[in-house]
């Protein structure tokens, strides 16, 4: 389960039931994305400047194509 709390802040919860260990585990996590621009740094500007679009509106599909994807190592075919 994943929740986008703020732009750049994602909370998620992973749950799995491991029969080999005879245990059910829930793992909460939080991902914080910090904007960093090498281009701004090279030109003497603040490399950690917030992006112009900080609204909570859903991003367009083309913008989401470059988002980080994290897959669990526990998922196997």
C-alpha positions as CSV (number, residue, x, y, z in Angstrom):
1,X,0.0,0.0,0.0
2,X,1.3,3.4,-0.9
3,X,0.2,6.9,0.1
4,X,1.6,10.1,-1.4
5,X,1.3,12.5,1.6
6,X,3.0,15.5,0.0
7,X,5.0,16.2,-3.1
8,X,8.2,14.3,-2.5
9,X,7.0,12.4,0.5
10,X,5.7,8.9,0.1
11,X,4.7,6.5,2.9
12,X,4.1,2.8,2.2
13,X,3.3,-0.4,4.0
14,X,4.5,-3.9,2.9
15,X,2.9,-7.0,4.3
16,X,3.8,-10.6,3.6
17,X,3.1,-14.0,5.1
18,X,6.2,-16.2,5.1
19,X,5.2,-19.9,5.6
20,X,8.8,-21.0,5.8
21,X,9.4,-18.8,8.8
22,X,5.9,-19.2,10.1
23,X,5.5,-15.5,10.6
24,X,3.5,-12.6,9.1
25,X,5.4,-9.4,8.9
26,X,4.3,-5.8,8.1
27,X,7.0,-3.3,7.2
28,X,6.3,0.4,7.1
29,X,8.5,2.8,5.2
30,X,8.8,6.4,4.2
31,X,10.5,7.8,1.1
32,X,11.5,11.4,1.0
33,X,12.6,12.8,-2.4
34,X,14.9,15.8,-2.2
35,X,15.3,17.8,-5.4
36,X,18.9,18.2,-6.5
37,X,20.2,19.9,-9.6
38,X,23.7,19.6,-10.9
39,X,22.9,22.2,-13.5
40,X,22.0,24.7,-10.8
41,X,25.1,23.9,-8.9
42,X,27.3,24.3,-12.0
43,X,25.9,27.8,-12.5
44,X,26.4,28.9,-8.9
45,X,22.8,28.6,-7.8
46,X,21.2,26.6,-4.9
47,X,21.2,22.9,-6.0
48,X,18.5,22.1,-3.4
49,X,15.9,24.7,-4.6
50,X,12.4,23.4,-4.5
51,X,10.7,22.8,-7.9
52,X,8.3,25.4,-9.2
53,X,5.4,22.9,-9.1
54,X,4.8,22.0,-5.4
55,X,1.0,21.5,-5.6
56,X,-0.6,18.4,-4.3
57,X,-2.4,17.8,-7.6
58,X,-1.7,14.5,-9.3
59,X,1.2,14.5,-11.7
60,X,0.7,14.0,-15.4
61,X,1.5,10.6,-16.8
62,X,4.6,11.9,-18.7
63,X,6.0,13.4,-15.4
64,X,5.5,10.1,-13.6
65,X,7.6,8.1,-16.1
66,X,10.8,9.3,-14.4
67,X,9.7,8.4,-10.8
68,X,11.6,5.9,-8.7
69,X,10.2,2.4,-8.7
70,X,11.0,0.1,-5.8
71,X,10.2,-3.6,-6.1
72,X,10.4,-6.1,-3.3
73,X,13.0,-8.8,-3.5
74,X,10.5,-11.1,-2.0
75,X,8.2,-11.2,-5.1
76,X,9.2,-14.1,-7.3
77,X,7.7,-15.7,-10.3
